[in-house]
Amino acid sequence: MDSPSKQQQNLKSLEKQIEHLETLAGDNKVALDQLHQLHEKVNALRMQVHSGMSAWQRTELARHAQRPYTLDYIDRIFTDWSEIHGDRAYGDDPAIICGMAKFHDEEVLIIGHQKARDTKQKVYRNFGMPNPEGYRKALRTMHMAQKFGRPILTFVDTPGAYPGLGAEERGQAEAIARNLREMARMEVPIIATITGEGGSGGALAIAVADRVLMMENSVYSVISPEGCASIMWRDATKKEVAAQALKITARDLKELKMIDDVVPEPEGGAHNDHDKAAAYLAESLTKHLAELRGKSISELKNTRYEKFRKMGQFFTER
């Protein structure tokens, strides 16, 4: 069997052939038949590549520039979106978006990291790395959701909290720590979904939830593979080894019971079909929200507490 890299090269070659044939095919029956056969080959090859991907390859998919971001999911899953700005203390942070919306006619609060695709927007969104005012905005809106009894849905996709001097001066660590404490106390259901990168405390600050979901090709880790390789081996080129050792993929974390569910993605990854990726996520959110809706406040808080207390506890038979 070909290696994953060889399979990816074959896949790119087939995709180019399809693009070329589509420009020439028209109503030609022979060309259309060839297109159909190539599409079948591409789908089969995508499944092979997908099943054999390493942790580093999934990390690259999680960072893919065309992967759907929070606003892409909001457009496809929710209605009546109304964004909320500002932390009422310092300013607004475009790297985190918050707002009220409807999910199947139920009022919910949405909080999510927001990345961008062009240079101007990337700078505006600070490359998806929030400042402390972003986390304080998130907490302010969570308290609003609690006041009105609305479930909280968060979407995590960040390399980490912004480590700049200004962020540290304005209390980055305190803002994250406060969110961890307050989310553990929330009296409404919380569902967090890792949609791309779940980087360190910057991710966890909006992911202390009753249910933590991960998109199939997302990653969730205390440090990036490059950062880990630089610390452990003084060599960032060992990022693939680090990615494997860190156990950062959805499948690994589900086996370790660090997350609750893995949301499937379209063939080849969420970047290939935003609509289908959103449909899969909406189905999973519907299921988990229905399971949480019947729980009392005390049951929600106690179960959430026990969930996080048990993380990292491993027992082996003697």
Beta strands, then each sheet from edge to edge (+ up, - down):
strand 1: 79-84
strand 2: 96-103
strand 3: 106-113
strand 4: 152-158
strand 5: 190-199
strand 6: 211-215
strand 7: 219-221
strand 8: 261-263
sheet 1: 1+ 2- 3+ 4+ 5+ 6+ 8+
sheet 2: 1+ 2- 3+ 4+ 5+ 7+
end
